[in-house]
Amino acid sequence: MALRQEKARAVRKAKDWWQRLSKTKITTAELYAFRDWRDNPLNDAAYDRLQRETPRSCGRYAVQPSPGGFAVIDTAVGDPAKFANASMVDIEVEEANEVATFLARRDSRSRRIN
């Protein structure tokens, strides 16, 4: 059970690092801290999995970690995307990827029509 808790903690921290590293300003000290954090094999595996599962963007829409899962961000406005009248926040990564792909295709089609 302790290993499961450690893995869950590593996943949460990986999401935190993902968000911190996505900012335009990051200090050298933060980069060293990130490197040190990834020296732990459990943390490194959690971050690698997050990188594999999370595309940076689908056109205008980006999938990013959120506190309760993942979010689809409309990069044109910087807010969570709306889909079926719901904000796409704290959802599973698979759902976030599907929504981002769908919204990107819809956006692409609407631009071709206009």
C-alpha positions as CSV (number, residue, x, y, z in Angstrom):
1,M,0.0,0.0,0.0
2,A,2.9,2.4,0.7
3,L,4.2,1.9,-2.8
4,R,0.8,2.8,-4.3
5,Q,0.8,6.0,-2.2
6,E,4.3,6.9,-3.3
7,K,3.3,6.4,-7.0
8,A,0.2,8.6,-6.5
9,R,2.4,11.2,-4.9
10,A,4.9,11.0,-7.8
11,V,2.1,11.5,-10.3
12,R,0.8,14.5,-8.5
13,K,4.3,16.0,-8.3
14,A,4.9,15.2,-12.0
15,K,1.8,17.3,-12.8
16,D,3.0,20.1,-10.6
17,W,6.4,20.1,-12.4
18,W,4.7,20.0,-15.8
19,Q,2.8,23.1,-15.0
20,R,5.9,24.9,-13.5
21,L,8.0,24.0,-16.5
22,S,5.3,25.3,-18.9
23,K,5.7,28.8,-17.6
24,T,7.8,31.3,-19.6
25,K,9.9,32.2,-16.6
26,I,11.7,29.5,-14.6
27,T,14.7,29.9,-12.5
28,T,17.9,27.9,-12.7
29,A,17.3,26.8,-9.1
30,E,13.9,25.3,-10.2
31,L,15.6,23.5,-13.1
32,Y,18.1,22.0,-10.7
33,A,15.3,21.0,-8.3
34,F,13.5,19.3,-11.2
35,R,16.6,17.4,-12.1
36,D,17.1,16.3,-8.6
37,W,13.5,15.3,-8.3
38,R,13.8,13.2,-11.4
39,D,16.8,11.4,-10.0
40,N,14.3,9.2,-8.1
41,P,13.3,6.4,-10.5
42,L,9.6,6.5,-9.3
43,N,9.4,10.2,-10.1
44,D,11.2,9.8,-13.4
45,A,8.8,7.1,-14.5
46,A,5.8,9.3,-13.5
47,Y,7.1,12.2,-15.5
48,D,8.0,10.1,-18.5
49,R,4.5,8.6,-18.5
50,L,2.9,12.1,-18.3
51,Q,5.0,13.2,-21.2
52,R,4.0,10.2,-23.3
53,E,0.3,10.5,-22.5
54,T,-0.1,14.3,-22.8
55,P,0.2,16.0,-26.1
56,R,1.4,19.6,-25.8
57,S,-1.3,20.8,-28.2
58,C,-3.8,20.0,-30.8
59,G,-3.9,23.1,-32.9
60,R,-5.5,25.8,-30.8
61,Y,-6.2,23.4,-27.9
62,A,-3.6,22.2,-25.4
63,V,-3.9,19.4,-22.9
64,Q,-2.4,20.2,-19.5
65,P,-2.4,18.6,-16.1
66,S,-4.9,20.0,-13.6
67,P,-5.2,19.3,-9.9
68,G,-7.8,16.6,-10.4
69,G,-6.6,15.2,-13.7
70,F,-6.2,17.0,-17.0
71,A,-7.6,20.1,-18.7
72,V,-8.2,21.2,-22.3
73,I,-7.1,24.8,-22.6
74,D,-8.3,27.1,-25.4
75,T,-5.0,28.8,-26.1
76,A,-6.7,31.6,-28.0
77,V,-8.1,32.9,-24.7
78,G,-6.1,31.0,-22.1
79,D,-9.1,29.5,-20.4
80,P,-10.4,25.9,-20.1
81,A,-12.2,24.9,-23.3
82,K,-16.0,24.3,-23.2
83,F,-17.4,21.1,-24.6
84,A,-21.1,20.1,-24.3
85,N,-21.6,23.1,-22.0
86,A,-19.0,21.9,-19.5
87,S,-15.5,23.2,-18.8
88,M,-12.9,20.6,-19.7
89,V,-11.1,20.5,-16.4
90,D,-10.2,17.6,-14.1
91,I,-10.9,14.9,-16.7
92,E,-9.0,11.7,-17.6
93,V,-6.1,12.1,-20.0
94,E,-7.8,10.0,-22.7
95,E,-10.9,12.1,-22.6
96,A,-8.8,15.3,-22.7
97,N,-6.9,14.1,-25.7
98,E,-10.1,13.1,-27.5
99,V,-11.8,16.5,-26.7
100,A,-8.7,18.5,-27.8
101,T,-8.6,16.5,-31.1
102,F,-12.3,17.0,-31.7
103,L,-12.2,20.7,-31.0
104,A,-9.1,21.2,-33.1
105,R,-10.8,19.5,-36.1
106,R,-14.0,21.5,-35.6
107,D,-12.0,24.7,-35.4
108,S,-10.0,23.8,-38.5
109,R,-13.2,23.0,-40.5
110,S,-14.9,26.3,-39.4
111,R,-11.9,28.3,-40.6
112,R,-12.0,26.6,-44.0
113,I,-15.7,27.4,-44.3
114,N,-15.2,31.1,-43.4
